[in-house]
């Protein structure tokens, strides 16, 4: 998602990707950290500009649920990869498995 950033140094506007951790001003080179990385979405950006209309508790609960789901998915993938690595090492005992040495 592309968003518009206003530089704190020179006050110029520039476009930046929300999925990037740091933004650099195209005009003066000032660097700003994306404080909502990696959870900056169009909904969050809209909510920040319309604070009084936003149910922050519900929004953060949704973000937390999405983050938990992602963590569980990555943990499952990690367990599967570790099992595959162990199976490969058992199939060829003469060759050390990656990560074992």
C-alpha positions as CSV (number, residue, x, y, z in Angstrom):
1,X,0.0,0.0,0.0
2,X,1.4,3.4,-1.0
3,X,0.8,6.3,1.4
4,X,1.7,9.9,1.5
5,X,4.3,11.0,4.1
6,X,4.9,14.6,5.2
7,X,8.6,15.1,6.0
8,X,9.2,16.5,9.5
9,X,12.4,18.1,8.3
10,X,11.4,20.0,5.1
11,X,7.6,19.6,5.2
12,X,7.5,18.2,1.7
13,X,5.1,15.4,0.8
14,X,6.4,12.1,-0.7
15,X,4.9,8.7,-1.4
16,X,6.2,5.6,0.4
17,X,5.3,2.0,0.8
18,X,3.6,1.0,4.1
19,X,5.3,-2.3,4.0
20,X,8.8,-0.7,4.4
21,X,10.3,-0.2,7.9
22,X,12.1,3.1,7.1
23,X,11.1,5.9,4.7
24,X,13.5,8.4,3.2
25,X,12.4,11.9,2.1
26,X,13.0,12.3,-1.6
27,X,13.7,16.0,-1.1
28,X,16.0,16.3,1.9
29,X,17.0,12.7,2.6
30,X,15.5,12.8,6.2
31,X,14.8,9.2,7.3
32,X,11.7,8.3,9.3
33,X,10.8,5.0,10.9
34,X,7.5,3.4,10.2
35,X,6.2,3.1,13.7
36,X,3.4,0.7,12.8
37,X,5.6,-1.6,10.8
38,X,4.6,-4.4,9.9
39,X,1.0,-3.7,10.7
40,X,0.4,-0.5,8.8
41,X,-2.6,-1.1,6.6
42,X,-5.1,1.1,4.7
43,X,-7.5,0.7,7.6
44,X,-5.0,1.8,10.2
45,X,-3.9,4.8,8.1
46,X,-7.5,5.8,7.7
47,X,-8.2,5.3,11.4
48,X,-5.2,7.5,12.4
49,X,-6.6,10.4,10.3
50,X,-10.2,9.8,11.6
51,X,-9.4,9.1,15.3
52,X,-12.8,10.1,16.7
53,X,-14.6,7.6,14.4
54,X,-12.4,4.7,15.2
55,X,-13.1,1.8,17.6
56,X,-9.4,1.3,18.5
57,X,-10.0,-1.6,20.8
58,X,-11.7,-3.6,18.1
59,X,-9.1,-2.6,15.5
60,X,-6.2,-3.7,17.7
61,X,-8.0,-6.9,18.6
62,X,-8.2,-7.7,14.9
63,X,-4.6,-6.9,14.4
64,X,-3.6,-9.0,17.3
65,X,-5.7,-11.9,16.1
66,X,-4.0,-11.6,12.6
67,X,-0.6,-11.5,14.2
68,X,-1.3,-14.6,16.3
69,X,-2.6,-16.4,13.3
70,X,0.6,-15.5,11.4
71,X,2.8,-16.7,14.3
72,X,0.9,-20.0,14.5
73,X,1.2,-20.5,10.8
74,X,5.0,-19.8,10.9
75,X,5.4,-22.1,13.9
76,X,3.6,-24.9,12.0
77,X,5.8,-24.3,9.0
78,X,9.0,-24.4,11.1
79,X,8.0,-27.7,12.7
80,X,7.3,-29.2,9.3
81,X,10.7,-28.0,8.0
82,X,12.5,-29.3,11.1
83,X,10.8,-32.7,10.6
84,X,11.8,-32.7,6.9
85,X,15.4,-31.9,7.8
86,X,15.5,-34.7,10.4
87,X,14.0,-37.1,7.8
88,X,16.6,-36.1,5.2
89,X,19.4,-36.6,7.8
90,X,18.1,-40.0,8.8
91,X,17.9,-41.0,5.1
92,X,21.5,-40.1,4.5
93,X,23.4,-40.5,7.8
94,X,26.8,-39.9,6.2
95,X,25.8,-36.3,5.3
96,X,25.4,-33.8,8.1
97,X,22.1,-32.0,8.0
98,X,22.1,-28.3,7.5
99,X,22.0,-26.4,10.7
100,X,23.8,-29.2,12.6
101,X,27.2,-27.9,12.2
